[in-house]
Amino acid sequence: MGKRDQLLQNIIEGLFERKANEVVHIDLDSLDYAPCSNFIICHADSDTQVRALADSVENKVEDNLNIKVSHREGIENAQWVLLDYGDAVVHIFLKEARDYYRLEDLWGDAQITMIKDE
């Protein structure tokens, strides 16, 4: 398994450990104008869960891969937290914010895959 796949796997495991809702992977590799190669998007039922999801992802990736998040935004109000790992950007929303911003619709020409908890 390559480094990219390991990163994505650890991100997804970190999200499911804290019961993330509707986890989606958007593969942006084929798009010339994309800011990175992968988006992982999910939502939570409360701002407390948004923070817990972000912490879980950061801990899982750092513990297993020794990779620290390069940029983290939105943790204070916990409506939309962004974790930037360079090749992958994680978006953790409150349900209402996810419905409002609809990131999946903005990247409709990319490959979008719903991820199920195993």
C-alpha positions in Angstrom: 0.0 0.0 0.0 1.4 3.4 -1.0 1.8 6.4 1.2 -1.2 8.1 -0.3 -3.4 5.1 0.4 -2.1 4.8 3.9 -2.9 8.5 4.6 -6.4 8.1 3.2 -7.0 4.9 5.2 -5.9 6.5 8.4 -8.0 9.6 7.9 -11.1 7.4 7.2 -10.4 5.2 10.2 -10.0 8.2 12.4 -13.4 9.5 11.2 -15.2 6.3 11.8 -13.7 5.9 15.3 -15.8 8.9 16.3 -18.9 8.0 14.2 -18.6 10.4 11.3 -21.7 10.6 9.1 -21.8 10.2 5.3 -18.0 10.0 4.6 -17.2 10.8 1.0 -13.9 10.6 -0.9 -13.5 12.9 -3.8 -10.6 12.0 -6.1 -9.4 15.2 -7.7 -6.3 13.7 -9.5 -7.9 14.0 -13.0 -8.8 17.7 -12.6 -6.2 20.3 -13.7 -7.6 23.0 -11.5 -7.9 21.1 -8.2 -6.1 22.4 -5.1 -5.1 18.9 -4.0 -5.5 15.3 -5.0 -8.2 14.2 -2.5 -11.0 15.6 -0.4 -12.5 13.6 2.4 -15.8 15.1 3.5 -18.1 14.1 6.4 -20.4 15.7 8.9 -21.2 15.5 12.6 -24.3 16.0 14.8 -22.7 18.6 17.1 -19.8 21.0 17.4 -18.4 18.7 20.1 -18.4 15.8 17.6 -16.8 18.0 14.9 -13.9 18.6 17.3 -13.7 15.0 18.3 -13.5 13.9 14.6 -10.7 16.4 13.9 -8.8 15.2 16.9 -9.3 11.6 16.1 -8.0 12.1 12.5 -5.0 14.1 13.7 -4.1 11.5 16.3 -4.5 8.5 14.0 -2.4 10.0 11.2 0.3 11.2 13.5 0.5 8.0 15.6 0.5 5.6 12.6 2.3 7.6 9.9 4.2 10.2 11.9 2.5 12.9 9.7 1.3 16.1 11.3 -1.5 18.2 9.8 0.1 21.1 7.9 -2.8 23.4 8.4 -5.9 23.4 10.6 -8.9 25.8 10.3 -12.2 26.3 12.0 -11.7 24.4 15.2 -12.8 27.4 17.3 -16.4 27.6 16.1 -16.5 23.9 14.9 -19.0 24.5 12.1 -16.5 23.5 9.4 -13.1 22.2 10.3 -10.5 21.8 7.5 -7.4 19.6 8.0 -4.8 20.0 5.3 -2.4 17.1 4.7 -1.1 18.4 1.4 -2.2 15.5 -0.8 -5.5 15.2 1.1 -7.8 17.8 2.7 -10.3 16.7 5.2 -13.6 18.7 5.6 -15.6 18.0 8.8 -18.9 19.9 8.9 -21.9 20.3 11.1 -24.8 18.8 9.1 -26.4 22.3 8.5 -23.1 23.7 7.2 -22.5 20.7 4.9 -26.0 21.1 3.4 -25.4 24.9 2.9 -21.9 24.7 1.3 -22.5 21.4 -0.7 -18.9 20.9 -1.6 -19.7 17.6 -3.4 -21.7 19.6 -5.9 -18.8 21.9 -6.6 -16.6 19.0 -7.6 -19.3 17.0 -9.5 -16.9 16.3 -12.4 -14.5 14.4 -10.1 -14.9 10.8 -9.0 -17.0 10.7 -5.8 -17.2 7.6 -3.6 -19.3 7.1 -0.5 -17.2 5.3 2.1 -19.0 2.9 4.5 -17.8 1.9 7.9 -16.6 -1.7 7.9 
